[in-house]
């Protein structure tokens, strides 16, 4: 028995058949480029979306700051 088979048959596991089923049928998926973000176009779209969100946040902070200063000027 190889070390791989011995390791696969631990307490509570079903042995070779279950190890094979997990490895080839239900095991962890492997998606090319998932960690890196996919295609170049997808990365660029993500960066543009992030920049739009940051810009919106900056505008909201500036608007709130202006409102706060206007209120302080009225008092």
C-alpha positions as CSV (number, residue, x, y, z in Angstrom):
1,X,0.0,0.0,0.0
2,X,1.4,3.4,-0.9
3,X,1.7,6.3,1.5
4,X,-1.0,8.1,-0.4
5,X,-3.5,5.3,0.1
6,X,-2.6,5.0,3.8
7,X,-3.1,8.7,4.3
8,X,-6.4,8.6,2.5
9,X,-7.8,5.8,4.7
10,X,-8.0,7.6,8.0
11,X,-10.6,7.3,10.7
12,X,-14.1,8.0,9.4
13,X,-13.1,7.7,5.8
14,X,-14.3,5.1,3.4
15,X,-11.1,3.8,2.0
16,X,-9.9,3.7,-1.6
17,X,-13.3,4.1,-3.2
18,X,-14.2,7.1,-1.2
19,X,-10.8,8.6,-1.6
20,X,-11.0,8.2,-5.4
21,X,-14.6,9.6,-5.5
22,X,-13.5,12.7,-3.5
23,X,-10.4,13.3,-5.5
24,X,-12.0,12.9,-8.9
25,X,-15.6,13.7,-8.4
26,X,-16.2,15.9,-5.4
27,X,-12.7,17.3,-4.7
28,X,-11.5,20.9,-4.6
29,X,-12.1,22.6,-7.9
30,X,-9.1,23.9,-9.9
31,X,-9.9,27.0,-11.9
32,X,-7.2,28.5,-14.0
33,X,-6.5,32.1,-13.2
34,X,-9.1,32.3,-10.3
35,X,-6.6,33.8,-7.8
36,X,-5.2,36.2,-10.3
37,X,-8.6,37.5,-11.3
38,X,-9.3,35.9,-14.6
39,X,-8.8,37.6,-17.9
40,X,-7.1,41.0,-18.5
41,X,-10.4,42.5,-19.5
42,X,-12.0,41.3,-16.2
43,X,-9.2,42.8,-14.2
44,X,-9.5,46.1,-16.0
45,X,-13.2,46.2,-15.4
46,X,-12.7,45.4,-11.7
47,X,-10.1,48.3,-11.5
48,X,-12.5,50.7,-13.2
49,X,-15.4,49.7,-10.9
50,X,-13.2,50.1,-7.9
51,X,-12.0,53.6,-9.0
52,X,-15.7,54.7,-9.6
53,X,-16.6,53.5,-6.1
54,X,-13.6,55.4,-4.6
55,X,-14.6,58.5,-6.5
56,X,-18.2,58.3,-5.3
57,X,-16.9,57.9,-1.7
58,X,-14.7,60.9,-2.1
59,X,-17.6,63.0,-3.4
60,X,-19.8,61.9,-0.6
61,X,-17.2,62.8,2.0
62,X,-16.7,66.2,0.4
63,X,-20.5,66.8,0.3
64,X,-20.8,66.0,4.0
65,X,-17.9,68.1,4.8
66,X,-19.4,71.1,2.9
67,X,-22.7,70.6,4.7
68,X,-21.0,70.5,8.0
69,X,-19.1,73.7,7.3
70,X,-22.2,75.4,6.1
71,X,-24.0,74.5,9.4
72,X,-21.1,75.7,11.4
73,X,-21.1,79.0,9.5
74,X,-24.8,79.5,10.2
75,X,-24.3,79.2,14.0
